[in-house]
């Protein structure tokens, strides 16, 4: 029997992007999807949009304390064997769920799967690609290179290290990933584009960057045992960035198989 998959989308006043996100999940050619949108009480017509899908998805619309709180509360209401969350401005590529679950079935030793990402603009047009080399657990302690929208994990990961740390505003993805890795869970970078990351002016990662920098510094201090300088960080991650550039170049030439 196919593995069941639970996907949570946290959203607040993202109605102009949300429909594409929802349709990307509902259009997956996969029989066991549990999809829940956690809306923070939007006032931009989001609720009407959610209602227009009828029984094809579940949703809750009520005030929350941010994305992490919405994700955590959402995961208390679903029971999938494979879990993921997809932000309201990103979207999955066709066939992603079927592909990812095949990996989990074939590789019972793998706990977390992620893949390549495509960058799109606010209108959904491709503006770039991120082709990643295989997982590097050491580099991940220094910098977050993992595309969150492409990440799926087994429920046993959440049961052991969850929930998302709702004290964080920007580095919550990296914190969850680092805790999973520190707990001994095994990661696999899948050789395929799995999702699209939307770049637009309203992203929280585009403003108040000092908050994100502070959070990343704290995470490095926790997982490295000290606070490295920017020069040290650059020296450590440069070989990985070089490998990534090589993978991207090979993919552009059509030599690299996804």
HELIX and SHEET records of a PDB file:
HELIX    1   1 UNK A   15  UNK A   26  1                                  12    
HELIX    2   2 UNK A   46  UNK A   51  1                                   6    
HELIX    3   3 UNK A   54  UNK A   56  5                                   3    
HELIX    4   4 UNK A   67  UNK A   75  1                                   9    
HELIX    5   5 UNK A   96  UNK A  106  1                                  11    
HELIX    6   6 UNK A  137  UNK A  140  1                                   4    
HELIX    7   7 UNK A  148  UNK A  150  5                                   3    
HELIX    8   8 UNK A  155  UNK A  161  1                                   7    
HELIX    9   9 UNK A  172  UNK A  182  1                                  11    
HELIX   10  10 UNK A  204  UNK A  206  5                                   3    
HELIX   11  11 UNK A  209  UNK A  224  1                                  16    
HELIX   12  12 UNK A  230  UNK A  253  1                                  24    
SHEET    1   A 7 UNK A  58  UNK A  61  0                                        
SHEET    2   A 7 UNK A  33  UNK A  39  1                                        
SHEET    3   A 7 UNK A   5  UNK A  11  1                                        
SHEET    4   A 7 UNK A  82  UNK A  85  1                                        
SHEET    5   A 7 UNK A 152  UNK A 154 -1                                        
SHEET    6   A 7 UNK A 112  UNK A 120 -1                                        
SHEET    7   A 7 UNK A 126  UNK A 130 -1                                        
SHEET    1   B 8 UNK A  58  UNK A  61  0                                        
SHEET    2   B 8 UNK A  33  UNK A  39  1                                        
SHEET    3   B 8 UNK A   5  UNK A  11  1                                        
SHEET    4   B 8 UNK A  82  UNK A  85  1                                        
SHEET    5   B 8 UNK A 152  UNK A 154 -1                                        
SHEET    6   B 8 UNK A 112  UNK A 120 -1                                        
SHEET    7   B 8 UNK A 187  UNK A 198  1                                        
SHEET    8   B 8 UNK A  91  UNK A  92 -1                                        
END                                                                             
